[in-house]
Amino acid sequence: MESAALEPIRALLNQAYQTVMGKSCTRESEQAIVDFEKKHNVILPESYRDLLLYYGACHFGDPALYSVQELDWAYPAFVEAYHEY
């Protein structure tokens, strides 16, 4: 199923993911995303979730599209810093 949230930028995404950096990207599984959301009691925004499901994480530039594994590592530190702020 194609994501409606990505439709306005689909052509750009297709181009970007055909680059050297994009070809090495791996799609996330629905289960990996669900597990992350449950573990951290969050819900990823639909468009970000769809990017991970349909294209995968990639570091084209800023902002980077982080994988579930990277989010799992960084999210707790972000929450801690946010609460300190």
ChimeraX commands (.cxc) that place a marker at each C-alpha (Angstrom):
marker #1 position 0.00,0.00,0.00 radius 0.5
marker #1 position 1.37,3.39,-0.99 radius 0.5
marker #1 position 1.43,6.16,1.57 radius 0.5
marker #1 position -0.70,9.24,0.90 radius 0.5
marker #1 position 1.49,11.24,3.29 radius 0.5
marker #1 position 4.49,10.79,0.97 radius 0.5
marker #1 position 2.66,11.48,-2.29 radius 0.5
marker #1 position 3.63,15.17,-2.62 radius 0.5
marker #1 position 7.35,14.28,-2.49 radius 0.5
marker #1 position 7.34,10.75,-3.95 radius 0.5
marker #1 position 9.20,11.72,-7.13 radius 0.5
marker #1 position 11.96,13.39,-5.09 radius 0.5
marker #1 position 12.17,10.41,-2.74 radius 0.5
marker #1 position 12.46,8.01,-5.65 radius 0.5
marker #1 position 15.31,10.10,-7.07 radius 0.5
marker #1 position 17.07,10.43,-3.73 radius 0.5
marker #1 position 16.88,6.73,-2.94 radius 0.5
marker #1 position 18.44,5.91,-6.33 radius 0.5
marker #1 position 21.64,7.71,-5.35 radius 0.5
marker #1 position 24.67,5.90,-3.95 radius 0.5
marker #1 position 23.59,6.80,-0.43 radius 0.5
marker #1 position 19.98,5.78,-0.99 radius 0.5
marker #1 position 20.68,2.39,-2.54 radius 0.5
marker #1 position 22.24,1.16,0.70 radius 0.5
marker #1 position 19.12,2.00,2.75 radius 0.5
marker #1 position 17.10,-0.81,4.25 radius 0.5
marker #1 position 13.37,-0.61,4.86 radius 0.5
marker #1 position 12.16,-1.03,8.42 radius 0.5
marker #1 position 9.64,-3.70,9.27 radius 0.5
marker #1 position 6.26,-2.80,10.70 radius 0.5
marker #1 position 7.10,-4.96,13.71 radius 0.5
marker #1 position 10.34,-3.06,14.42 radius 0.5
marker #1 position 8.45,0.23,14.40 radius 0.5
marker #1 position 5.65,-1.13,16.59 radius 0.5
marker #1 position 8.21,-2.52,19.04 radius 0.5
marker #1 position 9.97,0.86,19.26 radius 0.5
marker #1 position 6.69,2.70,19.80 radius 0.5
marker #1 position 5.63,0.31,22.54 radius 0.5
marker #1 position 9.03,0.36,24.26 radius 0.5
marker #1 position 9.15,4.15,24.40 radius 0.5
marker #1 position 5.40,4.79,24.64 radius 0.5
marker #1 position 5.38,7.04,21.56 radius 0.5
marker #1 position 3.74,7.08,18.17 radius 0.5
marker #1 position 5.90,8.07,15.23 radius 0.5
marker #1 position 4.34,10.64,12.91 radius 0.5
marker #1 position 2.63,8.98,9.94 radius 0.5
marker #1 position 4.94,10.48,7.33 radius 0.5
marker #1 position 8.11,9.42,9.20 radius 0.5
marker #1 position 6.71,5.94,9.79 radius 0.5
marker #1 position 5.89,5.68,6.09 radius 0.5
marker #1 position 9.38,6.84,5.09 radius 0.5
marker #1 position 10.89,4.10,7.24 radius 0.5
marker #1 position 8.47,1.46,5.91 radius 0.5
marker #1 position 8.62,2.31,2.21 radius 0.5
marker #1 position 12.14,3.66,1.79 radius 0.5
marker #1 position 14.21,3.10,4.92 radius 0.5
marker #1 position 16.47,5.31,6.97 radius 0.5
marker #1 position 19.15,7.29,5.23 radius 0.5
marker #1 position 21.56,10.12,5.98 radius 0.5
marker #1 position 21.31,12.28,2.85 radius 0.5
marker #1 position 21.93,15.41,4.85 radius 0.5
marker #1 position 20.03,17.44,7.37 radius 0.5
marker #1 position 17.64,16.27,8.60 radius 0.5
marker #1 position 18.77,12.67,8.66 radius 0.5
marker #1 position 16.20,9.88,8.48 radius 0.5
marker #1 position 17.10,7.68,11.42 radius 0.5
marker #1 position 16.48,3.96,11.59 radius 0.5
marker #1 position 14.55,2.35,14.42 radius 0.5
marker #1 position 17.84,1.02,15.80 radius 0.5
marker #1 position 19.31,4.54,15.83 radius 0.5
marker #1 position 16.15,5.98,17.37 radius 0.5
marker #1 position 16.18,3.28,20.04 radius 0.5
marker #1 position 19.69,4.33,21.00 radius 0.5
marker #1 position 19.15,8.12,20.82 radius 0.5
marker #1 position 15.58,8.59,22.02 radius 0.5
marker #1 position 16.18,7.93,25.75 radius 0.5
marker #1 position 19.02,10.47,25.79 radius 0.5
marker #1 position 16.80,13.01,24.02 radius 0.5
marker #1 position 14.00,12.53,26.57 radius 0.5
marker #1 position 16.46,12.92,29.45 radius 0.5
marker #1 position 17.90,16.12,27.98 radius 0.5
marker #1 position 14.40,17.44,27.27 radius 0.5
marker #1 position 13.33,16.88,30.88 radius 0.5
marker #1 position 16.49,18.60,32.15 radius 0.5
marker #1 position 15.79,21.58,29.95 radius 0.5
marker link #1:1,2 radius 0.2
marker link #1:2,3 radius 0.2
marker link #1:3,4 radius 0.2
marker link #1:4,5 radius 0.2
marker link #1:5,6 radius 0.2
marker link #1:6,7 radius 0.2
marker link #1:7,8 radius 0.2
marker link #1:8,9 radius 0.2
marker link #1:9,10 radius 0.2
marker link #1:10,11 radius 0.2
marker link #1:11,12 radius 0.2
marker link #1:12,13 radius 0.2
marker link #1:13,14 radius 0.2
marker link #1:14,15 radius 0.2
marker link #1:15,16 radius 0.2
marker link #1:16,17 radius 0.2
marker link #1:17,18 radius 0.2
marker link #1:18,19 radius 0.2
marker link #1:19,20 radius 0.2
marker link #1:20,21 radius 0.2
marker link #1:21,22 radius 0.2
marker link #1:22,23 radius 0.2
marker link #1:23,24 radius 0.2
marker link #1:24,25 radius 0.2
marker link #1:25,26 radius 0.2
marker link #1:26,27 radius 0.2
marker link #1:27,28 radius 0.2
marker link #1:28,29 radius 0.2
marker link #1:29,30 radius 0.2
marker link #1:30,31 radius 0.2
marker link #1:31,32 radius 0.2
marker link #1:32,33 radius 0.2
marker link #1:33,34 radius 0.2
marker link #1:34,35 radius 0.2
marker link #1:35,36 radius 0.2
marker link #1:36,37 radius 0.2
marker link #1:37,38 radius 0.2
marker link #1:38,39 radius 0.2
marker link #1:39,40 radius 0.2
marker link #1:40,41 radius 0.2
marker link #1:41,42 radius 0.2
marker link #1:42,43 radius 0.2
marker link #1:43,44 radius 0.2
marker link #1:44,45 radius 0.2
marker link #1:45,46 radius 0.2
marker link #1:46,47 radius 0.2
marker link #1:47,48 radius 0.2
marker link #1:48,49 radius 0.2
marker link #1:49,50 radius 0.2
marker link #1:50,51 radius 0.2
marker link #1:51,52 radius 0.2
marker link #1:52,53 radius 0.2
marker link #1:53,54 radius 0.2
marker link #1:54,55 radius 0.2
marker link #1:55,56 radius 0.2
marker link #1:56,57 radius 0.2
marker link #1:57,58 radius 0.2
marker link #1:58,59 radius 0.2
marker link #1:59,60 radius 0.2
marker link #1:60,61 radius 0.2
marker link #1:61,62 radius 0.2
marker link #1:62,63 radius 0.2
marker link #1:63,64 radius 0.2
marker link #1:64,65 radius 0.2
marker link #1:65,66 radius 0.2
marker link #1:66,67 radius 0.2
marker link #1:67,68 radius 0.2
marker link #1:68,69 radius 0.2
marker link #1:69,70 radius 0.2
marker link #1:70,71 radius 0.2
marker link #1:71,72 radius 0.2
marker link #1:72,73 radius 0.2
marker link #1:73,74 radius 0.2
marker link #1:74,75 radius 0.2
marker link #1:75,76 radius 0.2
marker link #1:76,77 radius 0.2
marker link #1:77,78 radius 0.2
marker link #1:78,79 radius 0.2
marker link #1:79,80 radius 0.2
marker link #1:80,81 radius 0.2
marker link #1:81,82 radius 0.2
marker link #1:82,83 radius 0.2
marker link #1:83,84 radius 0.2
marker link #1:84,85 radius 0.2
view
